């Protein structure tokens, strides 16, 4: 019997990250310059590396945002197309929720990623919001010292944010753009549905 695979697609941030996973093998690809028209090429590359075919993909997970307006639109439409025949189950996961899986203790972490200049997406205790830098700093002030802040490179290099984290004696962990394998845990908790809609909160129209 042929090996069955899960496919994960994240096009909500800069470029496209994609992974193909079975019980025995993992294959991942990340192209920071990729756009919507590149998705099929990336999948073909993964299938070739795994020496398998589309027929052996049984589950597909796509990030729903928040994030890039164009990236989300293209990624979700592509994932829905792969699952339209009913041969594969489609799962949608919030980008911020998916990224929280990279924290050592997801339940006690905040996730911050850049939305646009001086604005951020934040996930805190299951709630997601779009905040200015000033509003974000206030949220960080309210978080306990034990909180882990999981942020992207923009958050790491933003002086005000890093100063606030240091003052609060909180711990900062950098999000790995290519590390989407941990998203797999959500296959066990999410309900599959062919109907998936983007979670824009406030959309980022430019690649971030």
ZADO-1210 file (C-alpha; in nm, 4 decimals, padded with zeros to 6 digits):
<atoms>
<atom x="00.0000" y="00.0000" z="00.0000" code="UNK" pos="1"/>
<atom x="00.1304" y="00.3453" z="-00.0918" code="UNK" pos="2"/>
<atom x="00.2359" y="00.5841" z="00.1830" code="UNK" pos="3"/>
<atom x="-00.0278" y="00.8493" z="00.2601" code="UNK" pos="4"/>
<atom x="00.0677" y="01.2134" z="00.3112" code="UNK" pos="5"/>
<atom x="-00.0532" y="01.5333" z="00.4733" code="UNK" pos="6"/>
<atom x="00.0046" y="01.8613" z="00.2902" code="UNK" pos="7"/>
<atom x="00.0456" y="02.1945" z="00.4723" code="UNK" pos="8"/>
<atom x="00.0409" y="02.5275" z="00.2882" code="UNK" pos="9"/>
<atom x="00.1197" y="02.8665" z="00.4421" code="UNK" pos="10"/>
<atom x="00.0912" y="03.1605" z="00.2018" code="UNK" pos="11"/>
<atom x="-00.0217" y="03.4149" z="00.4608" code="UNK" pos="12"/>
<atom x="00.3247" y="03.5604" z="00.5232" code="UNK" pos="13"/>
<atom x="00.6241" y="03.6446" z="00.3086" code="UNK" pos="14"/>
<atom x="00.6527" y="03.3947" z="00.0233" code="UNK" pos="15"/>
<atom x="00.5155" y="03.0415" z="00.0463" code="UNK" pos="16"/>
<atom x="00.6005" y="02.7577" z="00.2841" code="UNK" pos="17"/>
<atom x="00.4802" y="02.4085" z="00.2013" code="UNK" pos="18"/>
<atom x="00.5322" y="02.0691" z="00.3610" code="UNK" pos="19"/>
<atom x="00.4501" y="01.7097" z="00.2742" code="UNK" pos="20"/>
<atom x="00.4390" y="01.4682" z="00.5682" code="UNK" pos="21"/>
<atom x="00.3853" y="01.0978" z="00.6242" code="UNK" pos="22"/>
<atom x="00.4416" y="00.8822" z="00.9307" code="UNK" pos="23"/>
<atom x="00.7937" y="00.8100" z="00.8110" code="UNK" pos="24"/>
<atom x="00.9019" y="01.1065" z="00.5976" code="UNK" pos="25"/>
<atom x="00.8936" y="01.4862" z="00.5941" code="UNK" pos="26"/>
<atom x="00.9552" y="01.7089" z="00.2933" code="UNK" pos="27"/>
<atom x="00.9480" y="02.0885" z="00.3184" code="UNK" pos="28"/>
<atom x="01.0097" y="02.3769" z="00.0849" code="UNK" pos="29"/>
<atom x="01.0141" y="02.7520" z="00.1457" code="UNK" pos="30"/>
<atom x="01.0437" y="03.0191" z="-00.1214" code="UNK" pos="31"/>
<atom x="01.0450" y="03.3717" z="00.0205" code="UNK" pos="32"/>
<atom x="00.9866" y="03.5195" z="-00.3270" code="UNK" pos="33"/>
<atom x="00.7053" y="03.2840" z="-00.4298" code="UNK" pos="34"/>
<atom x="00.3618" y="03.4152" z="-00.5236" code="UNK" pos="35"/>
<atom x="00.0305" y="03.2447" z="-00.5964" code="UNK" pos="36"/>
<atom x="00.1350" y="03.1254" z="-00.9406" code="UNK" pos="37"/>
<atom x="00.4243" y="02.9355" z="-00.7801" code="UNK" pos="38"/>
<atom x="00.2131" y="02.7050" z="-00.5615" code="UNK" pos="39"/>
<atom x="00.1727" y="02.4293" z="-00.8183" code="UNK" pos="40"/>
<atom x="00.5459" y="02.4313" z="-00.8959" code="UNK" pos="41"/>
<atom x="00.6317" y="02.3953" z="-00.5278" code="UNK" pos="42"/>
<atom x="00.3903" y="02.1049" z="-00.4852" code="UNK" pos="43"/>
<atom x="00.5351" y="01.9313" z="-00.7905" code="UNK" pos="44"/>
<atom x="00.8816" y="01.9679" z="-00.6375" code="UNK" pos="45"/>
<atom x="00.7692" y="01.8082" z="-00.3107" code="UNK" pos="46"/>
<atom x="00.5924" y="01.5218" z="-00.4871" code="UNK" pos="47"/>
<atom x="00.9070" y="01.4535" z="-00.6865" code="UNK" pos="48"/>
<atom x="01.1222" y="01.4554" z="-00.3725" code="UNK" pos="49"/>
<atom x="00.8845" y="01.2134" z="-00.2014" code="UNK" pos="50"/>
<atom x="00.8530" y="00.9938" z="-00.5118" code="UNK" pos="51"/>
<atom x="00.4764" y="01.0053" z="-00.4725" code="UNK" pos="52"/>
<atom x="00.1710" y="01.1515" z="-00.6443" code="UNK" pos="53"/>
<atom x="-00.1207" y="01.3781" z="-00.5653" code="UNK" pos="54"/>
<atom x="-00.3398" y="01.0708" z="-00.5237" code="UNK" pos="55"/>
<atom x="-00.1518" y="00.9828" z="-00.2039" code="UNK" pos="56"/>
<atom x="-00.2285" y="01.3137" z="-00.0305" code="UNK" pos="57"/>
<atom x="-00.5277" y="01.2537" z="00.1953" code="UNK" pos="58"/>
<atom x="-00.5360" y="01.5691" z="00.4104" code="UNK" pos="59"/>
<atom x="-00.4608" y="01.9330" z="00.3309" code="UNK" pos="60"/>
<atom x="-00.4143" y="02.2163" z="00.5811" code="UNK" pos="61"/>
<atom x="-00.4006" y="02.5831" z="00.4794" code="UNK" pos="62"/>
<atom x="-00.3409" y="02.8925" z="00.6914" code="UNK" pos="63"/>
<atom x="-00.6388" y="03.1294" z="00.6958" code="UNK" pos="64"/>
<atom x="-00.4640" y="03.4437" z="00.8130" code="UNK" pos="65"/>
<atom x="-00.4336" y="03.7095" z="00.9266" code="UNK" pos="66"/>
<atom x="-00.1748" y="03.8061" z="00.6716" code="UNK" pos="67"/>
<atom x="-00.1210" y="03.9007" z="00.3109" code="UNK" pos="68"/>
<atom x="-00.4488" y="03.9629" z="00.1271" code="UNK" pos="69"/>
<atom x="-00.3191" y="03.8220" z="-00.2006" code="UNK" pos="70"/>
<atom x="-00.1356" y="03.5315" z="-00.0384" code="UNK" pos="71"/>
<atom x="-00.4388" y="03.4193" z="00.1595" code="UNK" pos="72"/>
<atom x="-00.6731" y="03.4447" z="-00.1371" code="UNK" pos="73"/>
<atom x="-00.4435" y="03.2369" z="-00.3568" code="UNK" pos="74"/>
<atom x="-00.3495" y="02.9806" z="-00.0934" code="UNK" pos="75"/>
<atom x="-00.7034" y="02.9085" z="00.0220" code="UNK" pos="76"/>
<atom x="-00.8365" y="02.8846" z="-00.3333" code="UNK" pos="77"/>
<atom x="-00.5581" y="02.6433" z="-00.4279" code="UNK" pos="78"/>
<atom x="-00.6215" y="02.4226" z="-00.1233" code="UNK" pos="79"/>
<atom x="-00.9940" y="02.4177" z="-00.1926" code="UNK" pos="80"/>
<atom x="-00.9219" y="02.3147" z="-00.5501" code="UNK" pos="81"/>
<atom x="-00.7103" y="02.0224" z="-00.4326" code="UNK" pos="82"/>
<atom x="-00.9952" y="01.9011" z="-00.2106" code="UNK" pos="83"/>
<atom x="-01.2919" y="01.9803" z="-00.4333" code="UNK" pos="84"/>
<atom x="-01.3196" y="01.6241" z="-00.5655" code="UNK" pos="85"/>
<atom x="-01.3750" y="01.4896" z="-00.2148" code="UNK" pos="86"/>
<atom x="-01.0656" y="01.2695" z="-00.2268" code="UNK" pos="87"/>
<atom x="-00.8914" y="01.4851" z="00.0324" code="UNK" pos="88"/>
<atom x="-01.0049" y="01.6527" z="00.3550" code="UNK" pos="89"/>
<atom x="-00.9414" y="02.0267" z="00.3923" code="UNK" pos="90"/>
<atom x="-00.8456" y="02.1886" z="00.7231" code="UNK" pos="91"/>
<atom x="-00.8107" y="02.5617" z="00.7853" code="UNK" pos="92"/>
<atom x="-00.6096" y="02.7049" z="01.0742" code="UNK" pos="93"/>
<atom x="-00.5493" y="03.0600" z="01.1912" code="UNK" pos="94"/>
<atom x="-00.1956" y="03.1673" z="01.1064" code="UNK" pos="95"/>
<atom x="-00.1393" y="03.2961" z="01.4590" code="UNK" pos="96"/>
<atom x="-00.2790" y="02.9790" z="01.6151" code="UNK" pos="97"/>
<atom x="-00.0580" y="02.7668" z="01.3902" code="UNK" pos="98"/>
<atom x="00.2508" y="02.9688" z="01.4826" code="UNK" pos="99"/>
<atom x="00.1756" y="02.9267" z="01.8525" code="UNK" pos="100"/>
<atom x="00.2614" y="02.5566" z="01.8126" code="UNK" pos="101"/>
<atom x="00.6262" y="02.6617" z="01.7747" code="UNK" pos="102"/>
<atom x="00.6385" y="02.7899" z="02.1322" code="UNK" pos="103"/>
<atom x="00.7744" y="02.5632" z="02.4042" code="UNK" pos="104"/>
<atom x="00.4577" y="02.6326" z="02.6030" code="UNK" pos="105"/>
<atom x="00.1851" y="02.7449" z="02.3590" code="UNK" pos="106"/>
<atom x="-00.0734" y="02.7980" z="02.6350" code="UNK" pos="107"/>
<atom x="00.1420" y="03.0648" z="02.8017" code="UNK" pos="108"/>
<atom x="00.2611" y="03.2482" z="02.4925" code="UNK" pos="109"/>
<atom x="00.1696" y="03.5507" z="02.2858" code="UNK" pos="110"/>
<atom x="00.2204" y="03.5516" z="01.9096" code="UNK" pos="111"/>
<atom x="00.3175" y="03.8740" z="01.7310" code="UNK" pos="112"/>
<atom x="00.3706" y="03.9199" z="01.3577" code="UNK" pos="113"/>
<atom x="00.3949" y="04.2354" z="01.1504" code="UNK" pos="114"/>
<atom x="00.0831" y="04.3495" z="00.9688" code="UNK" pos="115"/>
<atom x="00.2031" y="04.6751" z="00.8110" code="UNK" pos="116"/>
<atom x="00.4269" y="04.9641" z="00.9224" code="UNK" pos="117"/>
<atom x="00.3672" y="05.0342" z="01.2923" code="UNK" pos="118"/>
<atom x="00.0862" y="04.7760" z="01.3115" code="UNK" pos="119"/>
<atom x="00.0858" y="04.4181" z="01.4328" code="UNK" pos="120"/>
<atom x="-00.1221" y="04.1031" z="01.4564" code="UNK" pos="121"/>
<atom x="-00.1458" y="03.9610" z="01.8085" code="UNK" pos="122"/>
<atom x="-00.2825" y="03.6351" z="01.9460" code="UNK" pos="123"/>
<atom x="-00.3337" y="03.6360" z="02.3216" code="UNK" pos="124"/>
<atom x="-00.5272" y="03.3680" z="02.5115" code="UNK" pos="125"/>
<atom x="-00.7046" y="03.2609" z="02.1949" code="UNK" pos="126"/>
<atom x="-00.8081" y="03.6123" z="02.0913" code="UNK" pos="127"/>
<atom x="-00.6632" y="03.7733" z="01.7801" code="UNK" pos="128"/>
<atom x="-00.6366" y="04.1445" z="01.7128" code="UNK" pos="129"/>
<atom x="-00.4850" y="04.4108" z="01.4886" code="UNK" pos="130"/>
<atom x="-00.2948" y="04.6693" z="01.6942" code="UNK" pos="131"/>
<atom x="-00.0787" y="04.9764" z="01.6578" code="UNK" pos="132"/>
<atom x="00.2665" y="04.9633" z="01.8182" code="UNK" pos="133"/>
<atom x="00.1375" y="05.1709" z="02.1103" code="UNK" pos="134"/>
<atom x="-00.1564" y="04.9354" z="02.1664" code="UNK" pos="135"/>
<atom x="00.0719" y="04.6321" z="02.1430" code="UNK" pos="136"/>
<atom x="00.3113" y="04.7712" z="02.4033" code="UNK" pos="137"/>
<atom x="00.0165" y="04.8121" z="02.6407" code="UNK" pos="138"/>
<atom x="-00.0820" y="04.4477" z="02.5878" code="UNK" pos="139"/>
<atom x="00.2740" y="04.3386" z="02.6616" code="UNK" pos="140"/>
<atom x="00.2689" y="04.5426" z="02.9837" code="UNK" pos="141"/>
<atom x="-00.0420" y="04.3535" z="03.0941" code="UNK" pos="142"/>
<atom x="00.1110" y="04.0090" z="03.0324" code="UNK" pos="143"/>
<atom x="00.2748" y="03.8176" z="03.3211" code="UNK" pos="144"/>
<atom x="00.6529" y="03.7983" z="03.3471" code="UNK" pos="145"/>
<atom x="00.6430" y="03.4262" z="03.2688" code="UNK" pos="146"/>
<atom x="00.4918" y="03.4921" z="02.9259" code="UNK" pos="147"/>
<atom x="00.6777" y="03.3739" z="02.6175" code="UNK" pos="148"/>
<atom x="00.6564" y="03.6166" z="02.3253" code="UNK" pos="149"/>
<atom x="00.6723" y="03.4368" z="01.9926" code="UNK" pos="150"/>
<atom x="00.7487" y="03.6936" z="01.7221" code="UNK" pos="151"/>
<atom x="00.8760" y="03.7347" z="01.3683" code="UNK" pos="152"/>
<atom x="01.1981" y="03.9086" z="01.2634" code="UNK" pos="153"/>
<atom x="01.0178" y="04.2450" z="01.2518" code="UNK" pos="154"/>
<atom x="00.9195" y="04.2100" z="01.6180" code="UNK" pos="155"/>
<atom x="01.2716" y="04.1017" z="01.7078" code="UNK" pos="156"/>
<atom x="01.4257" y="04.4116" z="01.5521" code="UNK" pos="157"/>
<atom x="01.1642" y="04.6623" z="01.6688" code="UNK" pos="158"/>
<atom x="01.3411" y="04.8479" z="01.9503" code="UNK" pos="159"/>
<atom x="01.0307" y="04.9535" z="02.1428" code="UNK" pos="160"/>
<atom x="00.8936" y="04.6010" z="02.1495" code="UNK" pos="161"/>
<atom x="01.2220" y="04.4445" z="02.2556" code="UNK" pos="162"/>
<atom x="01.2724" y="04.7062" z="02.5277" code="UNK" pos="163"/>
<atom x="00.9258" y="04.6367" z="02.6648" code="UNK" pos="164"/>
<atom x="00.9841" y="04.2596" z="02.6648" code="UNK" pos="165"/>
<atom x="01.3125" y="04.3143" z="02.8477" code="UNK" pos="166"/>
<atom x="01.1495" y="04.5433" z="03.1062" code="UNK" pos="167"/>
<atom x="00.8745" y="04.2877" z="03.1659" code="UNK" pos="168"/>
<atom x="01.1358" y="04.0104" z="03.1977" code="UNK" pos="169"/>
<atom x="00.9500" y="03.8097" z="02.9381" code="UNK" pos="170"/>
<atom x="01.1085" y="03.5558" z="02.7064" code="UNK" pos="171"/>
<atom x="01.1243" y="03.6117" z="02.3292" code="UNK" pos="172"/>
<atom x="01.1358" y="03.3274" z="02.0764" code="UNK" pos="173"/>
<atom x="01.1854" y="03.3934" z="01.7067" code="UNK" pos="174"/>
<atom x="00.9350" y="03.2344" z="01.4703" code="UNK" pos="175"/>
<atom x="01.0931" y="03.0035" z="01.2146" code="UNK" pos="176"/>
<atom x="00.9400" y="03.0846" z="00.8756" code="UNK" pos="177"/>
<atom x="01.0154" y="02.7391" z="00.7408" code="UNK" pos="178"/>
<atom x="00.9182" y="02.5443" z="01.0503" code="UNK" pos="179"/>
<atom x="00.5613" y="02.4520" z="00.9633" code="UNK" pos="180"/>
<atom x="00.5856" y="02.0842" z="01.0556" code="UNK" pos="181"/>
<atom x="00.4469" y="02.1598" z="01.4037" code="UNK" pos="182"/>
<atom x="00.1248" y="02.2777" z="01.2416" code="UNK" pos="183"/>
<atom x="00.0401" y="01.9081" z="01.2024" code="UNK" pos="184"/>
<atom x="-00.0942" y="01.8924" z="01.5599" code="UNK" pos="185"/>
<atom x="-00.4027" y="02.0812" z="01.4443" code="UNK" pos="186"/>
<atom x="-00.5134" y="01.7968" z="01.2188" code="UNK" pos="187"/>
<atom x="-00.6203" y="01.6276" z="01.5437" code="UNK" pos="188"/>
<atom x="-00.8198" y="01.9209" z="01.6826" code="UNK" pos="189"/>
<atom x="-00.9766" y="02.0941" z="01.3820" code="UNK" pos="190"/>
<atom x="-01.2882" y="01.9886" z="01.1921" code="UNK" pos="191"/>
<atom x="-01.2319" y="01.9468" z="00.8175" code="UNK" pos="192"/>
<atom x="-01.4491" y="02.1476" z="00.5797" code="UNK" pos="193"/>
<atom x="-01.4262" y="02.2387" z="00.2141" code="UNK" pos="194"/>
<atom x="-01.5624" y="02.5830" z="00.3040" code="UNK" pos="195"/>
<atom x="-01.2734" y="02.7911" z="00.4401" code="UNK" pos="196"/>
<atom x="-01.2654" y="03.1698" z="00.4601" code="UNK" pos="197"/>
<atom x="-00.9734" y="03.4049" z="00.5138" code="UNK" pos="198"/>
<atom x="-00.9325" y="03.5636" z="00.8569" code="UNK" pos="199"/>
<atom x="-00.8186" y="03.9092" z="00.7602" code="UNK" pos="200"/>
<atom x="-00.8877" y="04.1084" z="01.0811" code="UNK" pos="201"/>
<atom x="-00.7215" y="04.3908" z="00.8895" code="UNK" pos="202"/>
<atom x="-00.5646" y="04.2694" z="00.5679" code="UNK" pos="203"/>
<atom x="-00.2055" y="04.3344" z="00.4677" code="UNK" pos="204"/>
<atom x="-00.2163" y="04.4217" z="00.1010" code="UNK" pos="205"/>
<atom x="00.1602" y="04.4196" z="00.0606" code="UNK" pos="206"/>
<atom x="00.3824" y="04.1206" z="00.1166" code="UNK" pos="207"/>
<atom x="00.5104" y="04.1444" z="00.4728" code="UNK" pos="208"/>
</atoms>
